[in-house]
Amino acid sequence: WLGEVGERAAELGVAAAAVGSVPLGIAGIYGRMERGISREVYGKRLLGSLKEKAREQHARFPGRFDLERVLACRTIPEFDDAFIAPVYGFEDFLDYYKKSDATPFLSSVRVPLLVLNARDDPLVDPAGFPGADEVGNPLVKLVMMENGGHCGFLEGLGGLEDHYMQQEFMRFFEHVAGV
C-alpha cells in the first residue's frame, strides 16, 4: 500500500511503518512451506484449512472454480493455481505470486519503512529477499535477523515484552520520531 500511495502517505497521516515476516520476491513467496519439516507441520495443516474454506466458497459461489481439482491439491502452489488464480483473476499461481510481490513497490515508498524478517522463518524463504541495492530507496530499511521464526521473534518465556519484533518496531518508530 505504501508503495502504491507514494507521496500521499504523509498526507494520509502515515509518518512511518514497520512490517514483519514479509515474503518478498517470488522465491520468498514460494517460501519454505513445501520443503522439509515445514511441509509436514505447516503446509499440510494450512492446506487442509484452505480446502475447507474453498469447499464453503464453492457452496456459496458454485462454478467459480473446480472443487475436485482444489480438493486433489497436495501443495500450496497447487491450491493457489486451482483456487486463488481462477477466483481472483490470475493466469496461474506464478502470475499470482509475481503480482503479489511487494518488492517492485518498495522504491516508491515515501515514508520510513522497516521490513523485518528472520533467516529461520519456516514459511518465508530469505533467498527471495531483495538487497538494499535492488530496492534503491534509503527510506526502506531491510533487516534480516538470524532467528525469529515466522512472526514469533521471541526472547525468553515471558509475555509480550519478550517479543523482540515489537521491540524493534518501537525502536524504529522512536528513531523516526527523534525520541
TAWOFEN-V670880 format. One record per residue. N is the residue number from 1. PHI is phi in whole degrees, 0 to 359 (* if undefined). PSI is psi in whole degrees, 0 to 359 (999 if undefined). D_FIRST is the distance of its C-alpha to the first C-alpha in Angstrom with 1 decimal. Layout:
N PHI PSI D_FIRST
N PHI PSI D_FIRST
This chain:
1 * 315 0.0
2 300 322 3.8
3 289 334 5.4
4 280 323 5.1
5 274 340 6.3
6 51 238 8.5
7 300 332 11.6
8 290 346 10.7
9 305 312 9.0
10 297 320 12.6
11 298 329 13.9
12 275 5 11.7
13 92 11 13.4
14 264 115 11.2
15 265 332 13.8
16 192 166 12.6
17 210 159 10.8
18 217 140 12.3
19 224 154 11.8
20 224 153 14.8
21 55 51 16.3
22 261 126 13.5
23 282 119 14.9
24 240 144 14.3
25 75 154 16.4
26 299 322 18.5
27 297 322 21.1
28 291 324 18.7
29 289 319 17.5
30 304 320 21.2
31 66 189 21.7
32 258 0 25.1
33 299 336 25.4
34 266 9 27.8
35 232 146 30.2
36 57 216 32.8
37 292 333 32.8
38 299 323 29.1
39 298 318 30.0
40 288 316 32.7
41 279 313 31.1
42 260 310 27.5
43 303 307 27.4
44 295 320 30.3
45 293 313 29.4
46 297 316 25.8
47 300 319 27.2
48 300 316 29.8
49 289 326 27.4
50 294 321 25.2
51 296 321 28.4
52 297 316 29.4
53 296 321 26.2
54 296 320 26.7
55 300 317 30.3
56 296 318 29.2
57 295 322 26.8
58 295 322 29.7
59 295 323 32.0
60 280 324 29.8
61 228 69 28.8
62 299 144 31.6
63 91 350 31.4
64 288 333 27.7
65 203 166 28.3
66 272 103 31.4
67 298 320 31.9
68 298 320 34.7
69 296 317 32.6
70 298 314 29.9
71 293 338 32.6
72 275 352 34.1
73 298 140 31.0
74 246 351 31.7
75 223 162 28.4
76 297 315 24.7
77 302 323 24.3
78 297 318 27.1
79 297 315 25.5
80 299 325 22.2
81 289 320 24.5
82 277 330 26.6
83 245 300 24.2
84 300 311 20.5
85 303 306 21.2
86 292 324 23.5
87 290 323 21.9
88 253 10 18.4
89 82 24 19.8
90 267 154 19.5
91 296 315 22.7
92 195 185 23.1
93 295 325 21.5
94 294 321 21.1
95 297 318 19.2
96 299 311 16.9
97 296 317 16.5
98 297 314 16.0
99 285 344 13.3
100 269 352 11.5
101 289 124 11.8
102 279 347 8.9
103 309 312 11.7
104 299 339 11.7
105 273 344 8.3
106 298 328 9.7
107 291 342 12.2
108 264 359 10.0
109 292 134 8.8
110 240 14 11.2
111 229 156 11.7
112 303 134 13.5
113 224 128 11.7
114 256 127 14.1
115 243 111 13.7
116 248 121 16.9
117 229 169 18.6
118 235 139 22.3
119 297 331 24.7
120 265 17 26.4
121 299 124 23.5
122 285 349 25.3
123 250 322 22.2
124 256 123 20.0
125 275 121 22.1
126 294 347 21.8
127 300 332 23.2
128 273 353 19.8
129 290 124 18.4
130 287 157 18.1
131 271 166 20.2
132 302 325 19.4
133 293 328 21.1
134 288 327 18.9
135 284 317 15.7
136 63 34 17.7
137 218 111 15.7
138 293 346 17.8
139 282 344 15.0
140 259 118 13.8
141 254 113 16.4
142 265 123 17.0
143 236 126 19.6
144 244 106 21.6
145 279 153 24.0
146 291 320 27.2
147 235 158 27.1
148 155 340 24.8
149 66 209 24.5
150 253 103 21.5
151 69 7 20.1
152 274 293 23.6
153 47 54 24.3
154 266 147 27.6
155 231 130 30.5
156 72 198 33.8
157 241 12 34.4
158 275 204 33.4
159 270 214 30.6
160 299 333 27.2
161 295 346 28.7
162 262 7 29.1
163 268 101 25.4
164 284 351 24.7
165 298 311 20.9
166 298 322 20.9
167 297 318 23.4
168 296 318 21.5
169 299 314 18.4
170 296 318 20.9
171 301 318 22.6
172 298 311 19.4
173 295 321 18.6
174 297 319 22.3
175 298 314 22.4
176 297 320 19.6
177 282 350 21.5
178 77 24 24.7
179 280 999 26.3
